[in-house]
Amino acid sequence: MNPEALTTSRPLTPGMTPGLVKLLLVDDDPDNLLALQAILEPLGQELMLATSGPDALRLCLENEFAAILLDVRMPGMDGFETAELIRSRKSSRRTPILFLTGYRSDEQLFRGYDLGAVDFLFKPIVPEILQSKVTVFVELCRSEQLLRQQAQAVARTEQRFRAVLEAAPDAMVITDEHGVIRLANSRTDALFGYPREQLLGTKITSLIPDWEPPNHRNGNAKSEDSGEGSALLEARLNGVRRGGSVFTAEITRSPFDTHEGLLITTAIRDATDQVAAEERVRRINVELEKRVEERTLDLTRSNEALRQFAWAASHDLQEATRMILTYSQWILRSAGERLDPENREKLACVEENGARLQTLLAALREYIYISESGAPNWTATDCNAVVRTAVSHLDGVIAESGATVVCENLPVIESAEILLLQLFQNLIGNALKYRSDEPPHVRVSAFRRDNAWVFCIEDNGIGIQPQYLDYIFGVFKRLHNRQYSGAGIGLAICKAAVERLGGRIWVESTPGRGSAFQFELPAKIAH
């Protein structure tokens, strides 16, 4: 194999998803590189290969990587020297480095962690472990990319705001809470006859003598609350042009909080304008506000999903990984030919936390997919067929527990089948998991209420205390610790799925007598 070829990235193919993250694999043995490539290719990311430290450094100069897998023992420049040089560059100072080595040495471990390594993987590499660890860094990199894109979007929005302000048909003045003018557009110049430079730093009362902040309302003002903490105040007041001429001005004041404090936008227009034109502008403003509110709601939901992911990655996943590393290293240092009971106990702890880590990773991926995937594919969906499919996926649990699942006649609705299947499977699975001493009995039903369908999954299980009825829909919110298996994210997935369908979900429960999980779909998607 030509070593030069190993330093080039794998080209994007027509079927490859845009926005892939890059992973750097460094090993002087081409066969090892091929093995690593084969293990990581199922992740579907862009893999870049290097056979030496200098080649790896050259690639780091030209690319940003989600993670670097670095062989320790290489001729010329070894892995530690390469890592030190990578860390010396500001742009790659925080890039996760995973060392690959066939030698188990405390000295190597200490040196590697001193250089900022996040993990050591010992050869021969276990494919499942490598894929799980690299997946964490891939997801973190994607989250960072999304946050960066959002920051850029905010900057672009600010530029658009200034452009919109300048292009507005009315005079627009932005003041602080004391009325000192901070910004004004060219329409203000035309309306009042002052150059903008002269207005900045003066008070708006020189233009509108009776102007007051929105929280001071006079007798001839009409106000309209646009939301908690934000008020629009419209008033018809006298305006004074340069030279002293007076005209009747229609003003709209809107406060908003910034990192510099409260600012107030005042739109000023000549009241002699035609009433029809004023009404048209008002309708446009209302529509724009509605669109901004809808987009803000979508952005808030996306940011919350990212925040929950970042929290989980920095707490549950890191803690589980830390325990796995700590105990595995302890065993490697202390175990002989045979393990004594104490060592077996530690090994069991390693296996338990490893399994938990895999469960958390899978649950996180599922939650992020449900919360952030694109618009669902709406089709006419037979809910009876969806429930049958969900029950077939739970056949093993149903047989083992002796459960009975009864499904009443359900409607055909316009919905996303994959989300409905996730809902029914998770809710029926929960009913089977949290069962009482009696054989589980689960009933699935639906009824029409006003302009919505309400679906209900009832069980005779252990029930839920009233103070936890909202708590259980959060990410990683569990009531029974390890008494029952799971990652504590199933109901959070259900909540995300219902919200994607435009509905809501809740639970009614009596401890010791069972629970009834219900979700409602609005009439615009159900019939």
C-alpha positions in Angstrom: 0.0 0.0 0.0 1.2 3.5 -0.9 1.7 5.4 2.4 1.0 8.7 0.6 -2.6 7.5 -0.1 -3.3 7.1 3.6 -2.9 10.8 4.3 -5.8 11.7 2.1 -9.4 12.0 3.3 -12.1 9.6 2.1 -14.0 11.6 -0.6 -17.7 12.3 -0.2 -19.9 10.1 -2.3 -23.3 11.1 -3.8 -25.2 9.3 -1.0 -23.2 10.7 1.9 -25.0 13.0 4.2 -23.7 16.6 4.2 -22.3 18.0 7.4 -20.2 15.0 8.4 -17.6 15.3 11.1 -14.0 14.3 10.5 -12.1 11.6 12.4 -8.3 11.2 12.2 -6.7 7.8 12.4 -2.9 7.6 12.9 -0.9 4.4 12.8 2.4 3.5 11.1 1.0 0.0 10.3 -1.3 0.2 7.2 -3.0 -3.0 8.2 -4.0 -1.4 11.6 -5.3 1.6 9.7 -7.5 -0.5 7.5 -8.8 -2.4 10.6 -9.7 0.9 12.3 -11.3 2.2 9.1 -13.4 -0.9 8.8 -14.6 -0.5 12.5 -15.5 3.2 12.2 -16.9 3.3 8.7 -20.4 2.2 9.9 -20.6 5.5 11.8 -20.9 7.2 8.4 -18.4 10.0 9.1 -15.4 11.3 7.1 -12.3 9.3 8.0 -8.8 10.7 7.3 -5.8 8.4 7.6 -2.1 9.1 8.4 0.9 6.7 8.8 3.2 9.0 10.8 3.2 11.9 13.2 4.3 14.5 10.6 1.5 13.4 8.3 -1.0 13.8 11.1 0.2 17.3 12.0 -0.1 18.3 8.4 -3.7 17.1 8.3 -4.4 19.0 11.6 -3.2 22.2 10.0 -5.8 21.8 7.3 -8.8 20.3 9.1 -10.8 20.2 12.3 -11.4 16.8 13.8 -14.1 15.5 16.2 -11.5 13.0 17.6 -8.0 11.7 16.9 -7.1 8.0 17.3 -3.3 8.0 17.8 -1.0 5.0 17.9 1.6 5.4 20.7 4.5 3.5 19.2 5.6 4.9 15.8 9.0 5.3 14.3 10.6 8.8 14.3 7.9 10.9 16.0 5.9 8.7 18.5 2.3 9.3 19.5 3.2 11.3 22.6 5.3 13.7 20.7 2.7 14.0 18.0 0.0 14.7 20.7 2.1 17.4 22.3 2.5 19.2 19.0 -1.2 18.9 18.3 -2.0 20.3 21.7 0.4 23.3 21.1 -1.9 24.6 18.3 -4.8 26.7 19.6 -7.3 25.4 17.1 -6.6 21.8 18.1 -6.0 22.3 21.8 -9.4 20.8 22.8 -9.5 18.1 20.2 -10.1 14.7 21.9 -7.2 12.3 21.6 -7.6 8.6 22.1 -4.3 6.7 22.4 -4.0 3.2 20.9 -1.3 0.9 22.4 -0.5 -2.7 22.7 1.5 -2.1 25.9 -0.1 -1.7 29.4 2.2 0.7 31.3 1.4 3.1 34.2 4.1 5.4 32.9 2.4 5.6 29.5 -1.0 6.2 31.1 0.3 9.1 33.2 2.2 10.7 30.3 -0.8 10.3 28.0 -3.2 11.9 30.5 -0.7 14.7 31.2 -0.8 15.5 27.4 -4.6 15.8 27.6 -5.6 12.3 26.4 -9.3 11.5 27.0 -8.8 7.7 26.8 -6.5 4.8 26.2 -7.6 1.8 24.1 -5.5 -1.3 24.3 -4.9 -3.6 21.3 -6.5 -5.7 20.1 -9.3 -3.2 19.8 -12.9 -4.3 20.6 -15.0 -2.9 17.8 -18.1 -2.2 19.8 -16.2 -0.3 22.5 -14.3 1.8 19.9 -17.5 2.6 18.1 -19.3 3.6 21.3 -16.5 5.9 22.5 -16.0 7.6 19.1 -19.8 8.1 18.8 -19.8 10.2 21.9 -17.3 12.6 20.4 -19.1 12.6 17.1 -22.3 13.7 18.8 -20.5 16.3 20.8 -18.9 17.7 17.7 -22.2 17.9 15.9 -23.7 19.7 18.9 -20.8 22.2 18.8 -21.3 22.7 15.1 -25.0 23.4 15.6 -24.3 25.9 18.4 -21.7 27.6 16.2 -24.3 27.8 13.3 -26.9 29.3 15.7 -24.4 31.9 16.9 -23.7 32.8 13.3 -27.5 33.0 12.7 -27.8 35.4 15.6 -25.1 37.6 14.1 -26.9 37.6 10.7 -30.2 38.4 12.4 -28.6 41.5 14.0 -27.3 42.6 10.6 -30.8 42.0 9.1 -32.3 44.0 12.0 -30.2 47.0 11.2 -31.1 46.7 7.5 -34.8 46.3 8.3 -34.6 49.3 10.6 -33.1 51.4 7.8 -35.6 50.2 5.3 -38.6 50.7 7.5 -41.3 53.0 6.0 -41.6 54.9 9.3 -39.2 56.9 11.4 -37.6 54.5 13.9 -35.9 55.6 17.1 -34.2 53.3 19.6 -33.7 54.8 23.1 -32.7 53.7 26.5 -35.2 53.6 29.3 -34.5 57.3 30.1 -35.4 58.3 26.5 -31.8 59.0 25.3 -31.6 58.3 21.6 -29.2 55.5 20.7 -30.1 54.8 17.1 -32.3 56.4 14.4 -33.0 55.6 10.8 -33.0 58.0 7.8 -36.8 58.3 7.9 -36.3 60.2 11.2 -34.2 62.7 9.4 -36.8 63.2 6.8 -39.7 63.5 9.2 -38.2 65.9 11.7 -35.6 67.6 9.6 -32.6 66.8 11.9 -29.5 65.0 10.7 -29.1 61.7 12.6 -25.7 62.7 14.0 -27.3 65.6 15.8 -30.1 63.4 17.3 -27.8 60.7 18.8 -27.3 61.3 22.5 -30.2 63.7 22.8 -33.6 62.9 24.4 -36.5 61.8 22.3 -38.7 64.4 24.1 -37.1 67.0 21.8 -39.0 65.3 19.0 -42.1 64.0 21.0 -42.4 66.3 24.1 -45.0 64.0 25.8 -43.1 60.8 25.1 -42.9 58.5 28.2 -41.5 54.9 28.6 -44.2 52.2 28.0 -44.8 51.6 31.7 -46.1 55.2 32.1 -49.6 55.3 30.5 -51.5 58.5 30.0 -55.2 59.1 29.5 -55.2 59.2 25.7 -53.0 56.1 25.2 -54.1 52.7 24.2 -52.0 49.7 25.3 -51.8 46.1 24.2 -49.8 43.5 26.0 -47.8 41.3 23.6 -46.5 38.9 26.2 -45.2 38.6 29.8 -42.6 41.3 30.5 -43.1 43.0 27.1 -45.7 45.7 26.3 -46.5 47.6 23.2 -47.8 51.1 23.8 -49.5 53.1 21.1 -50.4 56.8 21.5 -51.2 59.8 19.4 -49.0 62.7 20.5 -47.6 65.9 19.2 -44.4 65.8 17.2 -42.1 68.9 16.8 -40.0 69.3 13.6 -36.8 71.3 13.3 -38.0 74.9 13.1 -40.8 74.4 15.7 -43.7 73.2 13.4 -46.0 70.8 15.2 -47.8 67.8 13.7 -49.8 64.9 15.1 -47.7 61.8 15.3 -48.8 58.2 15.8 -46.1 56.4 17.8 -45.6 52.7 18.9 -43.2 51.9 21.7 -41.8 48.5 22.3 -39.3 47.6 25.1 -36.8 44.8 24.9 -34.1 43.6 27.2 -30.4 43.4 26.0 -27.1 42.8 27.7 -26.7 46.6 27.9 -30.1 47.1 29.7 -33.6 47.9 28.6 -34.0 49.5 25.2 -37.2 51.0 23.7 -38.0 51.1 20.0 -40.2 53.9 19.0 -41.8 53.9 15.6 -43.1 57.4 14.6 -45.3 58.1 11.6 -47.3 61.1 10.5 -51.0 60.7 11.5 -52.1 62.4 8.3 -51.2 59.2 6.4 -54.1 57.4 5.0 -55.9 55.1 7.4 -55.8 52.2 4.9 -52.0 52.4 4.8 -51.8 52.4 8.6 -54.0 49.3 8.8 -52.0 47.5 6.2 -48.8 48.2 8.1 -50.4 47.0 11.3 -51.5 43.7 9.7 -47.9 43.1 8.4 -46.4 43.8 11.8 -48.8 41.3 13.5 -47.9 38.6 10.9 -44.2 39.3 11.4 -44.6 39.0 15.2 -46.4 35.7 14.8 -43.7 34.3 12.6 -41.0 35.4 15.0 -42.8 33.8 17.9 -43.2 30.5 16.0 -39.5 30.5 15.0 -38.5 31.4 18.5 -40.5 28.5 19.9 -38.8 26.1 17.5 -35.4 27.5 18.4 -36.1 27.2 22.1 -37.1 23.5 21.7 -34.0 22.8 19.8 -31.8 24.6 22.3 -33.4 22.7 25.2 -32.7 19.3 23.5 -29.0 20.4 23.0 -28.8 21.5 26.6 -30.1 18.2 27.9 -27.7 16.4 25.6 -24.7 18.5 26.8 -25.8 17.9 30.4 -26.0 14.2 30.0 -22.7 14.0 28.2 -20.9 16.0 30.9 -22.4 14.0 33.8 -23.9 10.6 33.2 -21.7 9.6 30.3 -18.4 10.9 31.7 -19.1 9.4 35.1 -19.9 6.0 33.6 -16.8 6.2 31.5 -14.7 7.2 34.4 -15.8 4.3 36.5 -15.1 1.9 33.6 -11.6 3.2 33.2 -10.8 3.3 36.9 -11.9 -0.3 37.6 -10.5 -1.7 34.4 -7.1 -0.2 35.2 -7.3 -1.5 38.8 -8.0 -5.0 37.5 -5.1 -4.9 35.0 -2.7 -3.9 37.8 -3.8 -6.3 40.4 -5.2 -9.5 38.7 -3.0 -12.6 38.5 -3.8 -15.9 37.0 -7.0 -16.2 38.9 -9.3 -13.5 40.1 -10.2 -13.5 43.8 -13.7 -12.5 45.0 -12.8 -8.9 45.4 -11.5 -8.7 41.9 -14.6 -10.4 40.5 -16.8 -7.9 42.3 -14.8 -5.1 40.6 -15.1 -6.7 37.2 -18.8 -7.0 37.7 -19.0 -3.3 38.4 -17.0 -2.6 35.2 -19.4 -4.8 33.1 -22.5 -3.1 34.7 -21.3 0.4 34.0 -20.2 -0.5 30.5 -23.7 -1.9 29.8 -25.2 1.3 31.3 -23.0 3.5 29.1 -24.2 1.7 26.0 -27.9 2.0 27.1 -27.4 5.7 27.7 -25.8 6.3 24.3 -28.6 4.5 22.5 -31.3 6.3 24.5 -29.6 9.7 23.8 -29.4 9.1 20.1 -33.1 8.1 20.0 -34.1 11.1 22.0 -32.1 13.5 19.8 -33.6 11.9 16.7 -37.2 12.3 17.9 -36.6 15.9 19.2 -34.6 17.3 16.3 -35.2 15.3 13.1 -36.9 17.1 10.2 -40.6 17.5 9.5 -42.4 14.1 9.9 -43.9 12.4 6.8 -47.7 12.7 7.3 -49.8 9.9 6.0 -53.2 8.3 6.7 -52.3 6.0 9.6 -54.4 3.1 11.0 -53.7 3.3 14.8 -55.0 -0.3 15.2 -52.2 -1.6 12.9 -49.6 0.5 14.7 -50.6 -0.9 18.1 -50.4 -4.5 16.7 -46.9 -3.8 15.5 -45.9 -2.3 18.9 -47.3 -5.4 20.7 -45.5 -7.8 18.3 -42.2 -6.0 19.3 -43.0 -6.8 22.9 -44.0 -10.4 22.5 -41.2 -11.7 24.7 -42.0 -9.5 27.6 -45.8 -10.2 27.3 -45.2 -13.9 27.3 -42.7 -13.8 30.2 -45.1 -11.7 32.4 -48.3 -13.4 31.4 -49.7 -10.0 30.3 -52.9 -9.3 28.5 -53.0 -6.4 26.1 -56.5 -5.3 24.9 -56.9 -2.8 22.1 -60.3 -1.2 21.4 -61.3 0.1 18.0 -58.9 3.0 17.2 -59.3 5.7 14.5 -57.4 6.2 11.3 -55.6 9.6 11.6 -53.4 11.8 9.5 -50.1 11.4 11.3 -46.4 10.2 11.3 -46.5 6.4 11.7 -43.0 6.1 13.1 -43.7 8.6 15.9 -47.0 6.8 16.8 -45.2 3.5 16.9 -42.6 4.9 19.2 -45.4 6.3 21.5 -47.4 3.1 21.7 -44.4 0.8 22.1 -42.8 2.9 24.9 -46.1 3.4 26.8 -47.2 -0.3 26.6 -43.6 -1.4 27.4 -43.7 0.9 30.5 -47.0 -0.7 31.6 -45.4 -4.2 31.4 -42.2 -3.1 33.1 -43.7 -1.4 36.2 -46.2 -4.2 36.9 -47.5 -5.3 40.3 -47.7 -8.8 41.7 -50.8 -9.5 39.5 -50.4 -10.4 35.8 -50.3 -7.1 33.8 -53.5 -6.0 32.1 -53.1 -3.2 29.5 -56.0 -1.5 27.7 -55.5 0.8 24.7 -58.4 3.1 23.8 -59.3 6.4 22.1 -62.2 8.9 22.1 -63.0 12.1 20.4 -63.1 15.3 22.5 -64.1 18.6 20.9 -61.6 19.0 18.0 -59.1 16.4 19.1 -58.4 12.7 19.6 -57.4 11.5 23.0 -55.6 8.1 23.2 -55.3 6.3 26.6 -53.0 3.4 27.7 -54.2 2.1 31.1 -52.6 -0.5 33.3 -52.9 -2.2 36.7 -49.3 -1.7 37.7 -47.6 -0.2 40.7 -48.8 3.4 40.0 -47.0 6.7 40.5 -47.0 9.1 43.5 -48.9 12.4 42.6 -45.8 14.6 43.1 -43.9 12.7 40.3 -46.6 12.9 37.6 -44.7 15.7 35.7 -41.2 14.8 36.9 -41.2 11.4 35.0 -41.4 13.1 31.6 -37.9 14.6 32.0 -34.7 13.2 30.5 -33.0 10.7 32.9 -35.8 11.1 35.5 -36.2 7.7 37.2 -38.1 6.9 40.4 -36.8 3.4 41.0 -33.0 3.6 40.4 -31.8 0.2 39.2 -34.7 -1.8 40.6 -36.1 -1.6 37.0 -34.0 -1.6 33.9 -33.8 1.3 31.5 -32.1 4.7 30.9 -34.8 6.9 32.3 -35.5 8.5 28.9 -38.5 6.6 27.5 -41.2 9.0 28.7 -39.1 12.0 27.6 -39.0 10.4 24.1 -42.8 10.0 24.3 -43.2 13.7 25.2 -40.9 14.8 22.4 -42.9 12.6 19.9 -46.3 13.9 21.0 -45.0 17.5 20.7 -43.7 16.8 17.2 -47.3 15.7 16.4 -48.6 19.0 17.8 -50.2 17.5 20.9 -49.6 17.0 24.6 -49.2 14.1 27.0 -50.0 13.5 30.7 -50.6 10.8 33.2 -53.3 10.0 35.8 -52.3 7.5 38.4 -53.2 6.0 41.8 -50.3 4.3 43.7 -50.9 0.6 43.9 -53.8 0.7 41.5 -52.2 1.5 38.1 -51.7 4.4 35.7 -53.5 5.9 32.7 -51.1 7.6 30.2 -53.0 9.9 27.8 -52.0 11.9 24.8 -54.1 14.3 22.7 -53.7 15.1 19.0 -55.4 18.2 17.6 -58.1 18.0 15.1 -56.0 19.6 12.3 -54.0 16.3 12.1 -56.7 13.8 13.2 -60.1 12.9 11.7 
